[in-house]
Amino acid sequence: MFKSKLSVEKWAKDKNPVIAFFAISHAMVAREKSEALRQIKERRVYDYQFQLPDLTSWFAMYQSNQPLLAYTRLISDDDSDNAKEILGLYLEFRRVERQLRRHPDKYVNRKVSEQERNDSLKCWEKLCASVFAEIKEEITKKPMMLDKQEKFLNALITDELPLSFYFLVYFPCQLFYGMSPMKLYRKALNGDISAIENLIKLDPLTIHDPAIGYRIQTVRLHGKTNDYENFISAVSKQPKFNYKQISDERKSVKSEHGAQIYYLSQVFGDPLNIPEIRALYDALAQDLDGTLVDTDIKKPEGFDKTVKSKSLSWQKQFLTPEKQK
């Protein structure tokens, strides 16, 4: 099915290309998430350093659609196949998630017919090929083309505030909390203790937001001491994950995405076993790090157990009707 060149191509050989595409994409996101966390705290993306914004204008982004519109303009101006595939991947993930939430009985363990498989085979093989091409570019450290670099920098000049909000807040909020920053912000305004802490972890600037500050001071005066202390310490913590050792963070991220790969493969009717998921991480490590195995997964048996337990939790999340959440 695939020409075996990269280790990850060998891993994907003879696998359902739908499963291969989602699994490899999930695993690549897991690899990048820890690096992204550190860069986000430094207000840096793709080596571009965003300056501190005017705070009033920044806080207004939480109730505006400008960040999403600015990112849409950036993507629409880029006619490259990779940009289109990234956008398509995001939309496809969202579509599958919505369908799972709305019709879990229909989609869980749904068997794909041979005709459906054949009809979509070429399309998904092309998507897999684009992922392999992206990995090869990363291996060779191929620099951004000058015209694309100029276009990206021009977009930042034109839309720096909304684009910085998109990259530093909007996308990470969707990635780590599964909701828009607008929704997280509203929950924080309503006094949700967990939402306030998560918001500060995501965007430390919000500790200076007058409305959020009012909620924080209300907790200081009338709430629990531990809650107030958690707000203050959240400024230096990472969204969702907070581990002293980066290897522990990376392992946790990879097991989280491994659980999603495990469950999604069951949904599509071609389940991957957990050793196959470990083998995927190993293949990416061979291609991108030059190691025989993924060194973050030091104890395979522990990783296997964690993936299985997280998969059950992830399945319950999707099987719970939206109105009960």
C-alpha positions in Angstrom: 0.0 0.0 0.0 2.9 2.4 0.8 6.5 2.4 -0.4 8.6 1.8 2.7 11.2 4.5 3.1 10.6 6.1 6.5 10.2 3.9 9.6 6.7 5.4 9.9 5.9 4.4 6.4 6.9 0.8 7.2 4.6 1.1 10.2 1.7 2.3 8.0 2.2 -0.4 5.4 -0.9 -2.6 4.9 -2.9 -0.6 7.6 -6.2 1.0 6.8 -5.1 4.5 5.5 -7.8 6.2 7.5 -6.5 4.7 10.7 -2.9 5.4 9.7 -3.6 9.0 8.9 -5.3 9.8 12.2 -2.9 7.7 14.3 0.2 9.3 12.8 -1.3 12.8 13.0 -2.3 12.3 16.6 1.2 10.9 17.5 2.9 13.9 15.8 0.7 16.3 17.8 1.7 14.5 21.0 5.4 14.9 20.1 5.0 18.7 19.5 2.7 19.5 22.4 5.4 19.8 25.1 7.5 22.1 22.9 4.5 24.2 22.1 3.7 24.6 25.8 7.1 26.1 26.5 7.0 28.4 23.5 3.5 29.6 24.3 4.6 30.7 27.8 7.4 32.7 26.2 4.9 34.2 23.7 6.8 32.7 20.8 5.6 30.7 17.8 7.7 29.3 15.0 10.6 31.4 16.4 8.5 34.6 16.0 8.5 36.6 19.3 5.1 38.3 20.0 5.4 41.5 22.0 3.3 42.2 25.0 0.0 43.6 23.8 -2.2 46.5 25.0 -4.1 44.7 27.7 -7.5 46.2 27.1 -7.3 45.2 23.4 -6.0 41.8 24.3 -8.8 41.0 26.8 -11.4 42.1 24.1 -10.2 39.2 22.0 -11.9 36.8 24.4 -15.3 38.1 23.1 -14.4 38.6 19.5 -14.2 36.4 16.3 -11.3 38.4 15.0 -8.6 35.7 15.9 -10.4 33.0 14.0 -11.1 35.3 11.0 -7.4 36.4 11.0 -6.2 32.8 11.0 -8.7 31.9 8.2 -7.2 34.8 6.1 -3.7 33.4 6.8 -4.7 29.9 5.7 -6.7 31.1 2.6 -3.7 33.1 1.5 -1.5 30.0 1.6 -2.3 27.8 -1.4 0.1 25.1 -0.4 -1.1 21.5 -0.1 0.3 21.3 3.5 -1.8 24.3 4.6 -4.9 22.8 3.1 -4.3 19.4 4.7 -3.7 21.0 8.1 -7.0 22.8 7.9 -8.7 19.7 6.5 -7.3 17.6 9.4 -8.6 20.0 12.0 -12.1 20.1 10.4 -12.2 16.3 10.1 -11.3 15.8 13.7 -14.1 18.2 14.7 -16.6 16.4 12.5 -15.8 13.0 13.9 -15.9 14.3 17.5 -19.3 15.9 16.9 -20.7 12.7 15.3 -19.5 10.6 18.2 -21.2 12.9 20.7 -24.5 13.1 18.8 -24.8 9.5 17.7 -22.5 7.2 19.8 -24.6 4.1 19.2 -24.4 4.6 15.5 -20.6 5.2 15.3 -19.1 3.0 18.1 -18.0 -0.3 16.5 -19.4 0.8 13.2 -18.3 -1.5 10.4 -17.1 0.1 7.2 -18.3 -1.6 4.1 -15.9 -2.8 1.4 -17.5 -0.3 -1.0 -17.0 2.6 1.4 -13.4 1.5 2.0 -12.6 1.3 -1.7 -14.2 4.7 -2.4 -12.2 6.5 0.2 -8.9 4.5 -0.1 -7.2 6.8 -2.7 -8.1 10.0 -0.8 -6.8 8.8 2.5 -3.6 7.4 0.9 -2.9 10.8 -0.5 -3.4 12.3 3.0 -1.0 9.8 4.4 1.5 10.7 1.7 1.3 14.4 2.7 2.0 13.5 6.3 5.1 11.5 5.2 6.3 14.4 3.1 5.9 16.7 6.1 8.0 14.3 8.2 10.7 14.2 5.5 10.8 18.0 5.4 11.2 18.1 9.2 14.1 15.6 9.0 15.9 17.7 6.4 15.1 20.9 8.3 13.9 22.4 5.1 13.7 26.2 5.7 10.5 28.1 5.0 10.5 29.4 1.4 11.3 33.1 1.3 8.0 34.1 -0.4 6.0 32.1 2.3 8.1 33.6 5.0 7.5 37.1 3.7 3.7 36.3 3.4 3.7 35.0 7.0 5.5 38.0 8.4 3.3 40.4 6.5 0.2 38.7 7.9 1.7 39.1 11.4 2.2 42.8 10.8 -1.3 43.3 9.5 -3.1 41.0 12.1 -0.5 40.7 14.9 -3.0 41.1 17.8 -5.7 38.6 16.6 -3.1 36.2 15.2 -1.1 36.2 18.4 -4.3 35.5 20.3 -5.1 32.6 17.9 -1.7 31.0 18.2 -1.1 31.7 21.9 -4.7 31.3 23.3 -7.3 30.1 20.9 -5.6 27.0 19.4 -4.0 25.8 22.7 -7.4 26.2 24.5 -9.0 24.0 22.0 -6.1 21.6 22.1 -5.8 21.2 25.9 -9.3 22.0 27.3 -11.5 21.0 24.4 -13.3 24.3 24.3 -13.0 27.8 22.9 -11.3 30.5 25.0 -14.6 32.4 24.9 -16.4 29.6 26.7 -13.6 29.2 29.2 -13.6 32.9 29.9 -17.4 32.9 30.4 -17.1 30.0 32.9 -14.4 32.0 34.7 -16.6 35.1 34.9 -19.3 33.0 36.4 -17.0 32.0 39.2 -16.0 28.5 38.1 -12.9 27.9 40.3 -11.4 25.4 37.9 -12.0 27.6 34.9 -10.3 30.6 36.5 -7.2 28.5 37.3 -7.1 26.9 33.8 -7.5 30.4 32.2 -4.6 31.8 34.1 -2.4 28.8 33.2 -3.3 29.3 29.6 -2.9 33.0 29.5 -1.1 34.6 32.5 -2.1 38.1 31.3 -5.7 37.4 32.4 -4.7 37.8 36.0 -4.7 41.5 35.2 -8.1 41.4 33.5 -10.4 43.6 35.8 -13.4 41.1 35.6 -11.2 38.1 36.3 -9.3 40.0 39.0 -12.6 40.8 40.7 -13.4 37.0 40.8 -9.9 36.3 42.1 -10.2 38.9 44.9 -13.7 37.6 45.8 -12.2 34.2 46.4 -9.3 35.7 48.4 -11.8 37.5 50.7 -14.7 34.9 50.9 -13.4 31.7 49.4 -10.9 29.0 50.3 -7.3 29.9 50.9 -6.1 27.0 48.8 -8.1 28.2 45.8 -6.6 31.7 45.9 -3.1 30.3 46.3 -3.7 28.0 43.3 -4.7 31.1 41.2 -1.4 32.9 42.1 0.7 29.8 41.4 -1.1 29.1 38.1 0.7 32.0 36.5 3.9 29.9 36.3 2.2 26.6 35.5 1.4 25.0 32.1 -2.1 24.4 30.7 -3.5 21.1 32.0 -0.2 19.5 32.6 2.2 20.4 35.4 5.2 18.1 35.8 8.6 18.9 37.1 10.3 16.6 34.6 9.7 17.3 30.9 10.0 13.6 30.2 7.1 12.9 32.5 5.0 15.5 30.7 5.9 14.1 27.3 5.0 10.5 28.5 1.7 11.7 29.8 0.9 13.6 26.6 1.8 10.5 24.5 -0.3 8.2 26.6 -3.2 10.6 26.3 -3.0 10.7 22.5 -2.3 7.0 22.5 -5.6 6.4 24.2 -7.4 8.5 21.6 -5.7 6.6 18.8 -6.7 3.3 20.5 -10.4 4.3 20.8 -10.7 6.0 17.3 -9.3 2.9 15.6 -12.0 0.9 17.4 -14.6 3.3 16.2 -13.5 3.0 12.6 -13.7 -0.8 12.8 -9.9 -1.5 12.3 -8.6 -1.5 15.9 -4.9 -1.0 16.6 -3.5 -2.9 19.6 -1.5 -0.9 22.2 1.9 -2.5 21.1 1.2 -1.2 17.6 0.7 2.3 19.1 4.0 2.1 20.9 5.6 0.9 17.7 4.2 4.1 16.0 5.9 6.3 18.6 9.1 4.2 18.1 8.9 4.7 14.4 8.6 8.4 14.7 11.5 8.5 17.1 13.6 6.6 14.6 12.8 9.0 11.9 12.9 12.3 13.8 15.2 11.6 16.8 17.6 8.9 15.5 16.8 6.6 18.4 15.6 3.0 18.1 12.7 3.5 20.5 10.8 6.5 22.0 12.9 7.2 25.0 9.9 8.9 26.8 8.2 5.5 27.1 10.7 3.9 29.5 8.4 1.2 30.8 6.2 -0.2 28.0 3.9 -2.2 30.5 3.2 1.0 32.4 2.4 2.9 29.1 0.1 0.1 28.0 -1.9 0.2 31.3 -2.2 3.9 31.2 -3.4 4.0 27.6 -6.0 1.4 28.3 -7.4 3.3 31.4 -7.3 6.6 29.6 -9.1 5.1 26.7 -12.0 4.0 28.9 -12.2 7.6 30.3 -12.1 9.1 26.8 -14.8 6.6 25.7 -17.0 7.6 28.6 -16.5 11.3 27.7 -17.9 10.7 24.2 -20.7 8.4 25.3 -22.0 11.0 27.8 -24.7 13.1 26.1 -23.8 16.8 25.7 -26.7 17.9 27.9 -25.4 15.8 30.9 -22.0 17.4 30.8 
